[in-house]
Amino acid sequence: MHFVVTCLDKDGGLDIRKANREAHLAFVKENSASIPVAGPLLDDEGTMMGSTLICEADNKAALEAMLANDPYAKAGLFKDVTIHGWKWVIGAPS
């Protein structure tokens, strides 16, 4: 099953994001089979303010367990995380 994960950084979180970015990118690459699409959310000035991931997992609980190991999550970067089931229609891989 696919999921869309939206994470919003807590106020003043840019320094936390920058300090943990390389470890976060390594985490995403290590889990690329489960996280095929990911990238930062940007504010109107182009500054990173959150993350969006499209993930594949057996269920929401399994996804939450995996994402708990993300260095951003471990660093306490996010003020809000939402996870929604998602049906990939346009542009889905064959």
N, CA, C and O atoms as CSV, one atom per row, in Angstrom:
chain,resi,resn,atom,element,x,y,z
A,1,MET,N,N,0.846,-1.170,0.000
A,1,MET,CA,C,0.000,0.000,0.000
A,1,MET,C,C,0.895,1.238,0.000
A,1,MET,O,O,1.954,1.258,0.627
A,2,HIS,N,N,0.444,2.270,-0.719
A,2,HIS,CA,C,1.193,3.525,-0.757
A,2,HIS,C,C,0.619,4.520,0.245
A,2,HIS,O,O,-0.567,4.498,0.573
A,3,PHE,N,N,1.512,5.399,0.719
A,3,PHE,CA,C,1.145,6.436,1.669
A,3,PHE,C,C,1.833,7.730,1.269
A,3,PHE,O,O,2.923,7.715,0.697
A,4,VAL,N,N,1.186,8.853,1.575
A,4,VAL,CA,C,1.817,10.161,1.471
A,4,VAL,C,C,2.054,10.642,2.899
A,4,VAL,O,O,1.138,10.679,3.721
A,5,VAL,N,N,3.296,11.007,3.170
A,5,VAL,CA,C,3.685,11.486,4.491
A,5,VAL,C,C,4.062,12.953,4.346
A,5,VAL,O,O,4.909,13.307,3.525
A,6,THR,N,N,3.431,13.799,5.143
A,6,THR,CA,C,3.746,15.223,5.148
A,6,THR,C,C,4.229,15.588,6.542
A,6,THR,O,O,3.535,15.367,7.534
A,7,CYS,N,N,5.424,16.149,6.600
A,7,CYS,CA,C,6.049,16.522,7.875
A,7,CYS,C,C,6.317,18.017,7.853
A,7,CYS,O,O,6.947,18.526,6.926
A,8,LEU,N,N,5.845,18.715,8.863
A,8,LEU,CA,C,6.101,20.150,8.983
A,8,LEU,C,C,7.100,20.386,10.100
A,8,LEU,O,O,6.946,19.866,11.205
A,9,ASP,N,N,8.127,21.175,9.803
A,9,ASP,CA,C,9.162,21.472,10.792
A,9,ASP,C,C,8.603,22.358,11.894
A,9,ASP,O,O,7.721,23.187,11.669
A,10,LYS,N,N,9.142,22.158,13.095
A,10,LYS,CA,C,8.764,23.051,14.176
A,10,LYS,C,C,9.392,24.420,13.933
A,10,LYS,O,O,10.381,24.535,13.209
A,11,ASP,N,N,8.828,25.433,14.526
A,11,ASP,CA,C,9.353,26.789,14.372
A,11,ASP,C,C,10.817,26.815,14.774
A,11,ASP,O,O,11.197,26.252,15.801
A,12,GLY,N,N,11.635,27.466,13.968
A,12,GLY,CA,C,13.057,27.555,14.238
A,12,GLY,C,C,13.810,26.259,13.969
A,12,GLY,O,O,14.929,26.087,14.452
A,13,GLY,N,N,13.218,25.348,13.209
A,13,GLY,CA,C,13.820,24.039,12.987
A,13,GLY,C,C,14.850,23.968,11.878
A,13,GLY,O,O,15.435,22.906,11.665
A,14,LEU,N,N,15.092,25.050,11.168
A,14,LEU,CA,C,16.005,24.994,10.031
A,14,LEU,C,C,17.411,24.535,10.439
A,14,LEU,O,O,18.044,23.778,9.703
A,15,ASP,N,N,17.899,24.975,11.579
A,15,ASP,CA,C,19.227,24.541,12.024
A,15,ASP,C,C,19.254,23.040,12.309
A,15,ASP,O,O,20.236,22.366,11.999
A,16,ILE,N,N,18.170,22.511,12.903
A,16,ILE,CA,C,18.074,21.070,13.144
A,16,ILE,C,C,18.069,20.329,11.810
A,16,ILE,O,O,18.745,19.312,11.656
A,17,ARG,N,N,17.309,20.842,10.854
A,17,ARG,CA,C,17.231,20.225,9.525
A,17,ARG,C,C,18.607,20.187,8.882
A,17,ARG,O,O,19.041,19.141,8.398
A,18,LYS,N,N,19.288,21.309,8.874
A,18,LYS,CA,C,20.606,21.381,8.240
A,18,LYS,C,C,21.606,20.449,8.925
A,18,LYS,O,O,22.400,19.794,8.249
A,19,ALA,N,N,21.576,20.384,10.243
A,19,ALA,CA,C,22.526,19.560,10.989
A,19,ALA,C,C,22.319,18.065,10.753
A,19,ALA,O,O,23.255,17.278,10.888
A,20,ASN,N,N,21.091,17.673,10.400
A,20,ASN,CA,C,20.767,16.254,10.237
A,20,ASN,C,C,20.485,15.859,8.792
A,20,ASN,O,O,20.104,14.719,8.528
A,21,ARG,N,N,20.668,16.785,7.852
A,21,ARG,CA,C,20.290,16.541,6.458
A,21,ARG,C,C,21.046,15.378,5.828
A,21,ARG,O,O,20.428,14.530,5.185
A,22,GLU,N,N,22.347,15.315,5.993
A,22,GLU,CA,C,23.115,14.234,5.363
A,22,GLU,C,C,22.685,12.869,5.898
A,22,GLU,O,O,22.531,11.919,5.131
A,23,ALA,N,N,22.491,12.773,7.211
A,23,ALA,CA,C,22.041,11.509,7.800
A,23,ALA,C,C,20.632,11.156,7.323
A,23,ALA,O,O,20.334,9.988,7.074
A,24,HIS,N,N,19.763,12.169,7.194
A,24,HIS,CA,C,18.408,11.938,6.686
A,24,HIS,C,C,18.457,11.425,5.247
A,24,HIS,O,O,17.771,10.460,4.909
A,25,LEU,N,N,19.261,12.064,4.403
A,25,LEU,CA,C,19.363,11.626,3.005
A,25,LEU,C,C,19.900,10.199,2.918
A,25,LEU,O,O,19.447,9.422,2.078
A,26,ALA,N,N,20.850,9.848,3.766
A,26,ALA,CA,C,21.368,8.473,3.797
A,26,ALA,C,C,20.264,7.503,4.213
A,26,ALA,O,O,20.157,6.413,3.653
A,27,PHE,N,N,19.447,7.890,5.188
A,27,PHE,CA,C,18.321,7.060,5.630
A,27,PHE,C,C,17.344,6.823,4.479
A,27,PHE,O,O,16.905,5.696,4.256
A,28,VAL,N,N,17.009,7.883,3.754
A,28,VAL,CA,C,16.071,7.746,2.637
A,28,VAL,C,C,16.666,6.841,1.564
A,28,VAL,O,O,15.967,5.975,1.037
A,29,LYS,N,N,17.931,7.024,1.233
A,29,LYS,CA,C,18.580,6.176,0.229
A,29,LYS,C,C,18.607,4.722,0.668
A,29,LYS,O,O,18.364,3.829,-0.144
A,30,GLU,N,N,18.899,4.467,1.943
A,30,GLU,CA,C,18.923,3.103,2.469
A,30,GLU,C,C,17.543,2.451,2.412
A,30,GLU,O,O,17.430,1.227,2.345
A,31,ASN,N,N,16.509,3.265,2.438
A,31,ASN,CA,C,15.128,2.767,2.432
A,31,ASN,C,C,14.404,3.104,1.128
A,31,ASN,O,O,13.182,3.252,1.111
A,32,SER,N,N,15.158,3.224,0.048
A,32,SER,CA,C,14.567,3.657,-1.226
A,32,SER,C,C,13.510,2.693,-1.763
A,32,SER,O,O,12.640,3.109,-2.528
A,33,ALA,N,N,13.565,1.439,-1.389
A,33,ALA,CA,C,12.516,0.509,-1.823
A,33,ALA,C,C,11.177,0.870,-1.180
A,33,ALA,O,O,10.121,0.646,-1.771
A,34,SER,N,N,11.224,1.421,0.012
A,34,SER,CA,C,10.004,1.832,0.721
A,34,SER,C,C,9.693,3.313,0.556
A,34,SER,O,O,8.559,3.740,0.773
A,35,ILE,N,N,10.705,4.102,0.168
A,35,ILE,CA,C,10.531,5.552,-0.019
A,35,ILE,C,C,11.023,5.915,-1.421
A,35,ILE,O,O,12.131,6.430,-1.568
A,36,PRO,N,N,10.213,5.652,-2.452
A,36,PRO,CA,C,10.680,5.929,-3.813
A,36,PRO,C,C,10.674,7.409,-4.203
A,36,PRO,O,O,11.360,7.802,-5.147
A,37,VAL,N,N,9.904,8.231,-3.482
A,37,VAL,CA,C,9.798,9.651,-3.821
A,37,VAL,C,C,9.860,10.455,-2.520
A,37,VAL,O,O,9.144,10.156,-1.565
A,38,ALA,N,N,10.725,11.483,-2.491
A,38,ALA,CA,C,10.829,12.309,-1.293
A,38,ALA,C,C,11.449,13.648,-1.638
A,38,ALA,O,O,12.202,13.762,-2.606
A,39,GLY,N,N,11.133,14.656,-0.850
A,39,GLY,CA,C,11.742,15.962,-1.044
A,39,GLY,C,C,11.236,16.946,-0.020
A,39,GLY,O,O,10.220,16.711,0.634
A,40,PRO,N,N,11.956,18.065,0.121
A,40,PRO,CA,C,11.565,19.068,1.108
A,40,PRO,C,C,10.395,19.922,0.627
A,40,PRO,O,O,10.224,20.163,-0.568
A,41,LEU,N,N,9.606,20.367,1.583
A,41,LEU,CA,C,8.613,21.400,1.332
A,41,LEU,C,C,9.317,22.736,1.462
A,41,LEU,O,O,10.203,22.896,2.302
A,42,LEU,N,N,8.927,23.702,0.632
A,42,LEU,CA,C,9.576,25.014,0.624
A,42,LEU,C,C,8.571,26.110,0.946
A,42,LEU,O,O,7.416,26.049,0.526
A,43,ASP,N,N,9.018,27.109,1.692
A,43,ASP,CA,C,8.158,28.263,1.925
A,43,ASP,C,C,8.238,29.199,0.710
A,43,ASP,O,O,8.898,28.869,-0.275
A,44,ASP,N,N,7.590,30.335,0.768
A,44,ASP,CA,C,7.524,31.251,-0.372
A,44,ASP,C,C,8.887,31.802,-0.786
A,44,ASP,O,O,9.052,32.259,-1.917
A,45,GLU,N,N,9.853,31.763,0.114
A,45,GLU,CA,C,11.203,32.236,-0.201
A,45,GLU,C,C,12.119,31.101,-0.656
A,45,GLU,O,O,13.284,31.337,-0.978
A,46,GLY,N,N,11.601,29.872,-0.683
A,46,GLY,CA,C,12.400,28.729,-1.103
A,46,GLY,C,C,13.185,28.059,0.013
A,46,GLY,O,O,14.051,27.226,-0.251
A,47,THR,N,N,12.888,28.415,1.258
A,47,THR,CA,C,13.557,27.822,2.410
A,47,THR,C,C,12.838,26.538,2.813
A,47,THR,O,O,11.608,26.493,2.854
A,48,MET,N,N,13.614,25.497,3.109
A,48,MET,CA,C,13.016,24.223,3.518
A,48,MET,C,C,12.245,24.399,4.813
A,48,MET,O,O,12.733,25.019,5.759
A,49,MET,N,N,11.015,23.840,4.852
A,49,MET,CA,C,10.139,23.988,6.011
A,49,MET,C,C,9.423,22.695,6.382
A,49,MET,O,O,8.567,22.684,7.266
A,50,GLY,N,N,9.775,21.610,5.706
A,50,GLY,CA,C,9.122,20.335,5.963
A,50,GLY,C,C,9.540,19.323,4.918
A,50,GLY,O,O,10.449,19.565,4.124
A,51,SER,N,N,8.868,18.192,4.930
A,51,SER,CA,C,9.189,17.111,3.998
A,51,SER,C,C,7.911,16.441,3.525
A,51,SER,O,O,6.919,16.374,4.251
A,52,THR,N,N,7.952,15.944,2.290
A,52,THR,CA,C,6.893,15.086,1.769
A,52,THR,C,C,7.549,13.824,1.241
A,52,THR,O,O,8.543,13.874,0.517
A,53,LEU,N,N,6.973,12.693,1.617
A,53,LEU,CA,C,7.472,11.408,1.155
A,53,LEU,C,C,6.309,10.597,0.609
A,53,LEU,O,O,5.211,10.624,1.166
A,54,ILE,N,N,6.544,9.886,-0.465
A,54,ILE,CA,C,5.611,8.870,-0.930
A,54,ILE,C,C,6.258,7.546,-0.573
A,54,ILE,O,O,7.372,7.245,-1.002
A,55,CYS,N,N,5.546,6.766,0.214
A,55,CYS,CA,C,6.117,5.538,0.766
A,55,CYS,C,C,5.265,4.336,0.406
A,55,CYS,O,O,4.086,4.456,0.073
A,56,GLU,N,N,5.894,3.185,0.481
A,56,GLU,CA,C,5.193,1.922,0.301
A,56,GLU,C,C,5.477,1.061,1.523
A,56,GLU,O,O,6.628,0.873,1.916
A,57,ALA,N,N,4.404,0.540,2.116
A,57,ALA,CA,C,4.539,-0.306,3.303
A,57,ALA,C,C,3.332,-1.238,3.369
A,57,ALA,O,O,2.310,-1.006,2.722
A,58,ASP,N,N,3.473,-2.290,4.161
A,58,ASP,CA,C,2.360,-3.232,4.326
A,58,ASP,C,C,1.175,-2.574,5.003
A,58,ASP,O,O,0.022,-2.872,4.692
A,59,ASN,N,N,1.474,-1.661,5.948
A,59,ASN,CA,C,0.407,-0.978,6.672
A,59,ASN,C,C,0.987,0.270,7.337
A,59,ASN,O,O,2.200,0.481,7.346
A,60,LYS,N,N,0.103,1.084,7.886
A,60,LYS,CA,C,0.528,2.352,8.485
A,60,LYS,C,C,1.444,2.135,9.683
A,60,LYS,O,O,2.398,2.889,9.873
A,61,ALA,N,N,1.170,1.120,10.490
A,61,ALA,CA,C,2.001,0.862,11.673
A,61,ALA,C,C,3.428,0.515,11.271
A,61,ALA,O,O,4.379,0.975,11.902
A,62,ALA,N,N,3.586,-0.293,10.226
A,62,ALA,CA,C,4.930,-0.643,9.752
A,62,ALA,C,C,5.660,0.588,9.230
A,62,ALA,O,O,6.860,0.745,9.455
A,63,LEU,N,N,4.940,1.452,8.540
A,63,LEU,CA,C,5.542,2.688,8.030
A,63,LEU,C,C,5.967,3.590,9.189
A,63,LEU,O,O,7.074,4.129,9.181
A,64,GLU,N,N,5.103,3.754,10.175
A,64,GLU,CA,C,5.447,4.592,11.328
A,64,GLU,C,C,6.688,4.063,12.041
A,64,GLU,O,O,7.529,4.848,12.481
A,65,ALA,N,N,6.811,2.745,12.158
A,65,ALA,CA,C,7.976,2.152,12.812
A,65,ALA,C,C,9.249,2.462,12.031
A,65,ALA,O,O,10.281,2.779,12.624
A,66,MET,N,N,9.180,2.371,10.698
A,66,MET,CA,C,10.351,2.678,9.877
A,66,MET,C,C,10.710,4.153,10.000
A,66,MET,O,O,11.877,4.490,10.199
A,67,LEU,N,N,9.722,5.032,9.884
A,67,LEU,CA,C,9.981,6.466,9.902
A,67,LEU,C,C,10.471,6.966,11.260
A,67,LEU,O,O,11.080,8.033,11.338
A,68,ALA,N,N,10.219,6.222,12.312
A,68,ALA,CA,C,10.725,6.609,13.634
A,68,ALA,C,C,12.250,6.593,13.665
A,68,ALA,O,O,12.856,7.208,14.542
A,69,ASN,N,N,12.878,5.893,12.715
A,69,ASN,CA,C,14.338,5.822,12.643
A,69,ASN,C,C,14.955,6.909,11.771
A,69,ASN,O,O,16.178,6.981,11.650
A,70,ASP,N,N,14.133,7.746,11.167
A,70,ASP,CA,C,14.634,8.859,10.362
A,70,ASP,C,C,15.378,9.822,11.290
A,70,ASP,O,O,14.843,10.214,12.327
A,71,PRO,N,N,16.598,10.205,10.932
A,71,PRO,CA,C,17.341,11.153,11.768
A,71,PRO,C,C,16.588,12.455,12.054
A,71,PRO,O,O,16.749,13.034,13.128
A,72,TYR,N,N,15.780,12.915,11.121
A,72,TYR,CA,C,14.976,14.113,11.390
A,72,TYR,C,C,14.004,13.855,12.544
A,72,TYR,O,O,13.868,14.685,13.443
A,73,ALA,N,N,13.333,12.708,12.515
A,73,ALA,CA,C,12.393,12.372,13.588
A,73,ALA,C,C,13.130,12.226,14.914
A,73,ALA,O,O,12.672,12.722,15.943
A,74,LYS,N,N,14.269,11.545,14.885
A,74,LYS,CA,C,15.046,11.354,16.120
A,74,LYS,C,C,15.541,12.679,16.700
A,74,LYS,O,O,15.697,12.808,17.914
A,75,ALA,N,N,15.785,13.659,15.834
A,75,ALA,CA,C,16.260,14.968,16.280
A,75,ALA,C,C,15.122,15.876,16.747
A,75,ALA,O,O,15.372,16.980,17.233
A,76,GLY,N,N,13.882,15.422,16.605
A,76,GLY,CA,C,12.745,16.227,17.043
A,76,GLY,C,C,12.429,17.393,16.129
A,76,GLY,O,O,11.938,18.425,16.588
A,77,LEU,N,N,12.705,17.243,14.832
A,77,LEU,CA,C,12.514,18.341,13.885
A,77,LEU,C,C,11.047,18.687,13.649
A,77,LEU,O,O,10.713,19.858,13.471
A,78,PHE,N,N,10.175,17.697,13.645
A,78,PHE,CA,C,8.818,17.924,13.163
A,78,PHE,C,C,7.840,18.323,14.261
A,78,PHE,O,O,7.835,17.758,15.355
A,79,LYS,N,N,6.999,19.331,13.931
A,79,LYS,CA,C,5.907,19.698,14.831
A,79,LYS,C,C,4.640,18.946,14.467
A,79,LYS,O,O,3.738,18.805,15.294
A,80,ASP,N,N,4.566,18.461,13.232
A,80,ASP,CA,C,3.362,17.755,12.790
A,80,ASP,C,C,3.730,16.772,11.684
A,80,ASP,O,O,4.468,17.112,10.759
A,81,VAL,N,N,3.215,15.562,11.787
A,81,VAL,CA,C,3.400,14.541,10.757
A,81,VAL,C,C,2.033,13.946,10.456
A,81,VAL,O,O,1.329,13.489,11.357
A,82,THR,N,N,1.664,13.956,9.172
A,82,THR,CA,C,0.420,13.310,8.764
A,82,THR,C,C,0.754,12.206,7.777
A,82,THR,O,O,1.639,12.351,6.933
A,83,ILE,N,N,0.033,11.104,7.896
A,83,ILE,CA,C,0.209,9.952,7.009
A,83,ILE,C,C,-1.169,9.574,6.488
A,83,ILE,O,O,-2.099,9.314,7.251
A,84,HIS,N,N,-1.271,9.551,5.162
A,84,HIS,CA,C,-2.532,9.183,4.522
A,84,HIS,C,C,-2.280,8.082,3.516
A,84,HIS,O,O,-1.281,8.107,2.796
A,85,GLY,N,N,-3.190,7.107,3.462
A,85,GLY,CA,C,-3.148,6.134,2.387
A,85,GLY,C,C,-3.313,6.864,1.067
A,85,GLY,O,O,-3.970,7.902,1.000
A,86,TRP,N,N,-2.706,6.310,0.006
A,86,TRP,CA,C,-2.690,7.021,-1.273
A,86,TRP,C,C,-2.775,6.026,-2.419
A,86,TRP,O,O,-2.079,5.011,-2.418
A,87,LYS,N,N,-3.614,6.310,-3.381
A,87,LYS,CA,C,-3.738,5.492,-4.580
A,87,LYS,C,C,-2.990,6.200,-5.701
A,87,LYS,O,O,-3.411,7.260,-6.163
A,88,TRP,N,N,-1.891,5.616,-6.132
A,88,TRP,CA,C,-1.041,6.198,-7.175
A,88,TRP,C,C,-1.681,5.894,-8.517
A,88,TRP,O,O,-1.720,4.735,-8.932
A,89,VAL,N,N,-2.184,6.913,-9.203
A,89,VAL,CA,C,-2.884,6.720,-10.473
A,89,VAL,C,C,-2.039,7.252,-11.630
A,89,VAL,O,O,-1.660,6.483,-12.513
A,90,ILE,N,N,-1.742,8.534,-11.645
A,90,ILE,CA,C,-1.008,9.153,-12.725
A,90,ILE,C,C,0.494,9.008,-12.479
A,90,ILE,O,O,0.984,9.378,-11.412
A,91,GLY,N,N,1.220,8.478,-13.447
A,91,GLY,CA,C,2.666,8.349,-13.344
A,91,GLY,C,C,3.140,7.165,-12.519
A,91,GLY,O,O,4.331,7.039,-12.236
A,92,ALA,N,N,2.218,6.298,-12.133
A,92,ALA,CA,C,2.606,5.126,-11.323
A,92,ALA,C,C,3.512,4.205,-12.147
A,92,ALA,O,O,3.296,4.016,-13.344
A,93,PRO,N,N,4.538,3.630,-11.484
A,93,PRO,CA,C,5.377,2.671,-12.198
A,93,PRO,C,C,4.578,1.439,-12.598
A,93,PRO,O,O,3.624,1.059,-11.920
A,94,SER,N,N,4.963,0.836,-13.673
A,94,SER,CA,C,4.220,-0.337,-14.173
A,94,SER,C,C,4.331,-1.507,-13.229
A,94,SER,O,O,3.769,-2.570,-13.494
